Each structure stands twice: as structure tokens, then as C-alpha cells.
Amino acid sequence: MKKTFAVLAAPAFVVAVLVLVTLACSISPVVTPAGEGSGGQPSNILFSDDFSNTNSGWDRVQEDDMVTDYANGGYRIYVNEVNYDVWANPYKSFIGDVRVEVDATKIGGSDDNDFGLICRYQDVDNFYYFLISSDGYAAIGKKVGGNKQLISADKMKKVDGINPGAATNHIRADCIGSKLKLYVNGNPVATATDSSFTSGDVGLMAGTFDMAGTDILFDNFYVYKP
């Protein structure tokens, strides 16, 4: 049984790096059809990044116990501490509703991990997170005033539709009004209702439970207007 989700705050040096990173962005070619806008691109894409441009503005940290950096044509989060989570942001601000999507591949570590998306990020102490694990669990949570809690259930729940082990999963997080919903490979796996945050940045997240070494490579990051 998956234990109740509990993690530590980001280390102080990471917070300092996050503050110092300059704002930039990279708009990658559109790969999913939606409503057509000018130039033949979907009109509802607010931001996208395929991580081919290593200057697109995401955090770049390389330490023994953690990595958040561009790698192998994607964006890598590596966590080498137990019961710990690390996240990264593109330094954007989105007002109102968003749908965030990404492809996430486990490239190392235990299947007893967690990884996924962030929306309505205010600062290191306040945001929503949407997580799955390589052994088939999922949950939605929030961090408010530095305190983390799951809001879709009291613990991560076993769900269908997650590709296990060293595989790629397409993760989607809907943040629409007070309704929060997590999808994996097109399947809804967790829902929650919360009104703590209505706007903010987006991001990526990965972490560990009892075993260190979670290693996730993210690609094809999109933010849509629902």
C-alpha cells in the first residue's frame, strides 16, 4: 500500500537559484490540433516547450542530491534523497484556467516514485501538484503556506492506465475554476475541488519515497487555454 504522501521543502540553495534565473521562453512547433489560429497554429496554446532550446528559461541546477536541467532533448529531474520532491518552473504567469500537458519518461530509480505537473504556482510555498508513480498510483495535492497535503484522497491511490516501469506516460492537469483533474494517457485518474489559488506559474515535479534515485525525463510541455 502506498504510504501517505509526505515530502520536505525545497532546499534553501534551490530557492536562491529559482529567484536568480532570468525569464525566457521557447515556443516549439505545435504537434496537437486544436482550434486553428493565425499561422495555422492552434489558437488556444498559451505556452509550449520541447526543451530543444536550453536557454528557454527553466531552472538549471546540478548537485549531487538533485538535478533540474535540460538533458537529451528534454528536461530532467533527478532526486537522490529519500522522501523528497524537487520541482522546476518556466517563470510564467497564467491568469485563470489552464490545461497543462507533458510526456514523462522514467529513466532511472525505483518504481515507487512520484512525478508530474504543477499549476497555479505562486511561490515555493504555494501551488497545486498532480502526480503519478511508476508503480501505478496517482494523486492531486496542494502546498499552502509551506504545508503539503493531498486533496484528491488521503493517500496516493492505485489507478488504471499508467504505463509501469521504465516507460513514457502522457500526463495532463486541468485547473479550471475550483475543479482540478488529473489524466494519464487520456484516462481520468484523480479529481479534487479547491479554491486556494486562481492563477500563477506552471511547472514539473518529481520525487522519492523510501528509495532515492528518481530520474525522470520530460518532453513536449504544453499549456492550453481550456
C-alpha positions as CSV (number, residue, x, y, z in Angstrom):
1,M,0.0,0.0,0.0
2,K,1.4,3.4,-1.0
3,K,2.1,5.4,2.1
4,T,0.6,8.8,2.8
5,F,2.3,11.4,0.7
6,A,4.8,13.5,2.7
7,V,7.8,15.4,1.4
8,L,10.3,18.0,2.5
9,A,10.5,21.6,1.3
10,A,13.0,22.6,-1.4
11,P,16.5,23.3,0.0
12,A,17.4,26.9,0.5
13,F,20.1,26.9,-2.2
14,V,17.4,25.8,-4.7
15,V,15.2,28.7,-3.7
16,A,18.0,31.1,-4.3
17,V,18.7,29.7,-7.8
18,L,15.0,29.9,-8.6
19,V,14.9,33.6,-7.7
20,L,18.0,34.3,-9.8
21,V,17.1,32.6,-13.0
22,T,16.1,35.1,-15.7
23,L,12.8,34.9,-17.6
24,A,12.8,33.5,-21.1
25,C,10.6,31.3,-23.2
26,S,10.7,28.9,-26.2
27,I,7.6,28.3,-28.4
28,S,8.0,25.0,-30.1
29,P,6.2,23.7,-33.2
30,V,2.6,22.6,-32.4
31,V,2.0,18.9,-32.5
32,T,-1.6,18.6,-31.3
33,P,-4.5,20.0,-33.2
34,A,-7.0,22.4,-31.6
35,G,-8.8,25.4,-32.8
36,E,-6.8,26.9,-35.7
37,G,-5.3,30.4,-35.2
38,S,-3.1,32.6,-37.3
39,G,-0.2,30.8,-39.0
40,G,-2.0,27.5,-38.8
41,Q,-1.3,27.0,-35.1
42,P,-3.9,26.2,-32.5
43,S,-5.3,29.3,-31.1
44,N,-5.5,28.0,-27.5
45,I,-1.8,27.3,-26.8
46,L,-0.6,29.7,-24.2
47,F,2.9,28.3,-23.9
48,S,4.9,25.3,-25.1
49,D,8.4,24.0,-24.9
50,D,10.1,20.9,-26.4
51,F,13.3,21.7,-24.4
52,S,15.4,21.9,-27.6
53,N,16.5,25.4,-26.6
54,T,18.5,25.2,-23.4
55,N,18.0,28.9,-22.8
56,S,14.2,28.7,-22.7
57,G,14.1,29.8,-19.0
58,W,13.7,26.7,-16.9
59,D,15.7,26.2,-13.7
60,R,19.2,24.8,-14.2
61,V,20.6,23.1,-11.1
62,Q,23.2,20.3,-10.9
63,E,24.0,19.0,-7.4
64,D,24.9,15.5,-6.0
65,D,21.5,15.1,-4.5
66,M,19.4,16.7,-7.2
67,V,19.3,17.8,-10.9
68,T,16.8,20.1,-12.6
69,D,18.2,20.8,-16.1
70,Y,17.9,20.2,-19.8
71,A,19.2,16.8,-21.0
72,N,19.0,14.6,-24.0
73,G,16.5,16.8,-25.8
74,G,14.2,17.0,-22.8
75,Y,14.1,18.3,-19.2
76,R,15.5,16.1,-16.5
77,I,14.6,16.0,-12.8
78,Y,16.8,13.7,-10.7
79,V,16.3,13.3,-6.9
80,N,18.9,11.5,-4.9
81,E,17.4,11.9,-1.4
82,V,14.6,9.8,0.2
83,N,11.2,11.3,0.9
84,Y,12.0,14.4,-1.1
85,D,10.5,16.3,-4.0
86,V,12.0,18.7,-6.4
87,W,10.3,21.0,-9.0
88,A,11.1,23.4,-11.7
89,N,9.2,26.3,-13.4
90,P,9.5,28.2,-16.7
91,Y,8.8,31.6,-14.9
92,K,5.5,32.4,-16.5
93,S,2.2,33.7,-15.1
94,F,-1.2,32.5,-16.3
95,I,-4.4,34.1,-15.1
96,G,-7.5,31.9,-14.9
97,D,-8.0,28.4,-16.2
98,V,-5.2,26.3,-17.8
99,R,-4.7,22.8,-19.1
100,V,-1.1,21.6,-18.7
101,E,0.3,18.5,-20.5
102,V,3.7,16.8,-20.8
103,D,5.3,13.4,-21.7
104,A,7.2,11.9,-18.8
105,T,9.6,9.0,-19.1
106,K,11.2,7.2,-16.2
107,I,14.9,6.8,-17.0
108,G,16.1,5.6,-13.6
109,G,15.3,4.8,-10.0
110,S,12.6,2.9,-8.2
111,D,9.1,2.5,-9.5
112,D,8.0,3.7,-6.0
113,N,8.4,7.3,-7.1
114,D,6.3,10.4,-7.9
115,F,6.3,12.8,-10.9
116,G,4.0,15.1,-12.7
117,L,2.8,18.7,-13.2
118,I,2.3,21.9,-11.3
119,C,-0.3,24.7,-11.9
120,R,-1.2,28.0,-10.2
121,Y,2.3,28.3,-8.7
122,Q,2.6,31.4,-6.5
123,D,6.0,30.7,-4.9
124,V,7.9,27.8,-3.3
125,D,5.3,27.5,-0.6
126,N,2.0,27.8,-2.5
127,F,0.9,25.7,-5.6
128,Y,-1.1,22.7,-6.8
129,Y,0.6,19.5,-7.9
130,F,-0.6,16.5,-10.0
131,L,1.4,13.3,-9.5
132,I,1.6,9.7,-10.7
133,S,4.1,6.9,-9.9
134,S,5.7,4.3,-12.0
135,D,4.0,1.6,-9.9
136,G,0.6,2.8,-10.8
137,Y,-0.6,5.4,-8.2
138,A,-1.9,8.9,-8.6
139,A,-3.0,12.0,-6.6
140,I,-3.6,15.7,-6.6
141,G,-2.2,17.9,-3.8
142,K,-1.5,21.4,-2.8
143,K,1.1,23.3,-0.9
144,V,-0.2,26.2,1.1
145,G,1.9,28.3,3.4
146,G,4.7,25.7,3.1
147,N,2.5,22.8,4.2
148,K,1.8,20.0,1.7
149,Q,-1.4,17.9,1.7
150,L,-3.2,15.6,-0.8
151,I,-6.7,16.9,-1.7
152,S,-7.9,14.1,-4.1
153,A,-7.7,11.5,-1.3
154,D,-5.8,10.9,1.9
155,K,-3.1,9.0,0.1
156,M,-2.0,8.2,-3.4
157,K,-4.5,5.7,-5.0
158,K,-3.8,2.8,-7.3
159,V,-5.3,3.5,-10.7
160,D,-5.6,2.0,-14.1
161,G,-3.9,3.4,-17.2
162,I,-0.4,4.2,-16.0
163,N,2.4,2.6,-18.1
164,P,4.6,1.0,-15.4
165,G,8.4,0.9,-15.0
166,A,10.8,2.5,-17.5
167,A,8.1,3.8,-19.8
168,T,6.6,7.1,-21.1
169,N,3.3,8.5,-19.8
170,H,1.4,11.4,-21.1
171,I,0.2,13.5,-18.1
172,R,-2.5,16.2,-18.2
173,A,-3.6,18.5,-15.4
174,D,-6.8,20.6,-15.7
175,C,-7.0,23.6,-13.5
176,I,-10.5,25.0,-14.3
177,G,-12.1,27.2,-11.7
178,S,-12.1,25.3,-8.4
179,K,-12.1,22.0,-10.3
180,L,-8.8,20.1,-10.6
181,K,-8.4,17.0,-12.6
182,L,-5.5,14.6,-13.4
183,Y,-5.3,12.5,-16.6
184,V,-2.8,9.9,-17.6
185,N,-2.6,8.6,-21.2
186,G,-6.1,10.1,-21.7
187,N,-7.6,8.4,-18.7
188,P,-9.0,10.5,-15.8
189,V,-7.3,9.2,-12.6
190,A,-7.9,11.8,-9.9
191,T,-10.1,14.8,-9.1
192,A,-10.3,17.5,-6.5
193,T,-12.1,20.7,-5.7
194,D,-10.2,23.6,-4.2
195,S,-10.2,27.4,-4.4
196,S,-6.9,28.3,-2.7
197,F,-5.3,29.6,-6.0
198,T,-6.7,31.0,-9.2
199,S,-3.6,32.0,-11.2
200,G,0.2,31.6,-11.3
201,D,3.0,29.7,-13.0
202,V,3.1,26.1,-14.1
203,G,5.9,23.5,-13.7
204,L,7.3,20.0,-13.4
205,M,7.8,17.9,-10.3
206,A,9.4,14.6,-9.3
207,G,10.4,12.9,-6.1
208,T,11.1,9.9,-3.9
209,F,9.6,7.9,-1.1
210,D,11.8,5.3,0.7
211,M,14.3,4.9,-2.1
212,A,16.5,7.6,-3.6
213,G,17.3,7.9,-7.3
214,T,14.1,9.0,-9.0
215,D,15.1,10.1,-12.5
216,I,12.5,11.5,-14.9
217,L,12.9,13.0,-18.4
218,F,10.1,15.3,-19.5
219,D,9.3,16.4,-23.1
220,N,6.6,18.2,-25.1
221,F,5.4,20.6,-22.5
222,Y,2.2,22.5,-23.3
223,V,-0.1,25.0,-21.6
224,Y,-3.5,25.4,-23.2
225,K,-6.5,27.7,-22.5
226,P,-9.3,25.1,-21.9
